Amino acid sequence: MDDSIDEEVISGGSTVTVEFSGGAETLFGGVKEHIVPLDGSKIVLLEEMLRWLRDNLLTGDPNLFLQDHSVRPGILVMINDTDWDLMGETEYILQPGDHILFISTLHGG
């Protein structure tokens, strides 16, 4: 993932719901659910949303959420209740109304 944003723009007051669970919410100020407006934004791919989340909502250590421009191992990602592996992972094109769930399976020991 490079730092350039796709020039395609989603508009029309669209939003995506982003939810954090299993402890991942602690990296985002303890807030479990965020509504991310896409109106006028240049967020198109899930890859771009990860960067947006890092730059705009992440309050914890970025290394606990991201690794090599993707989510780190141990964080499951569900797109509309489907494993992101089946949806194209970071190349998934966001759709208005999508629900993106990040579940941490990382536990201290």
N, C-alpha and C positions, 0 to 999 in steps of 0.2 A: 504494500500500500504506500503510494507516494503521498506527499502532502498537498497535491493539487486536488481541487474539488471538481467533480463532473460539472459541466456547464449546463446540463439539463436542469430545469427548475420545476419542482412540484408546486402547484398553486391551488387556490380555491378554498382556503380555510381548512385544509386537511391536517389531521393529526395522527400520530402514532402513539400508542400507549407502551411505555417501557416499565417493566416491573423487575424488582430485585428481590431474591429470596435466599434462604439458607445461610444468611450472614452477609451476602453481597451488598445488602442495603447499607451496612455500616460504612462502606466505601463512598456512599452517596448521601452522607449526612443523616443516616438512619431513616431516610424516606424510602418506602417500599415501591411507590408508584409515581411515575412522572408522565405527564402528557406533553409530548414533544410536538410543537407546531411545525408543520412543513410548509405553511403558506409563505411563499416567497423565498424559501430557503433553497440551498443548493444540495441538501441532503437527498440523495437518490439511492445509493447503495448502502447496505448494512455496514460496509467498511467505512463509509463516510459518517454514518451515525456513531460508530464507535469513537471516531476522532472527535465528533461533536460532544459526545458524552464526556470524554476525557477533558475537553477544553471548557465545558460549561457546567457540568454537574458533579464531576468527581471531586470529592473533598479528601479522600484518603490517598494512600500511596498508589500511583498509577501502575506500578509493577505488580501489584496484587490483583489487578483487573486485566491488564493488557500485557501481551508478550509478542514481540515481532509483528506488531500491527494487527493482531487478532486477540481474542480473549485467551487468557492463559489456560493451560490444561487444568482441569478440576472445576471449571465453570461450564455448566451445561447451558446451551442456548436453545430456546424453543421459539419458533415463529408460528404464531396462531396454533399452538399446541402440537406442532410438528418439529422434530429434531432438525436443527439447521443443517446438518449433514445432508439431509434429503432435499434441502431448499437452495443449495448453492453456497452456503456459509456466507463469507463476507461479500460475495458477488450477488447476493439476493437483492432484487430491486424492490425497495419499500413501496407498499401500497397504502393509500389512505385507510385508516381504521385498523391497521396491523397491530397485533399485540406481541411484543418481544419480551420474553421472560429470560432472565439470567439467574441461574440457580448455582450457588456455590456448594461444592462438595468437599471443599478444603476444611479440614478440622485439625486443630492443634493436638498434640499428643504428648 
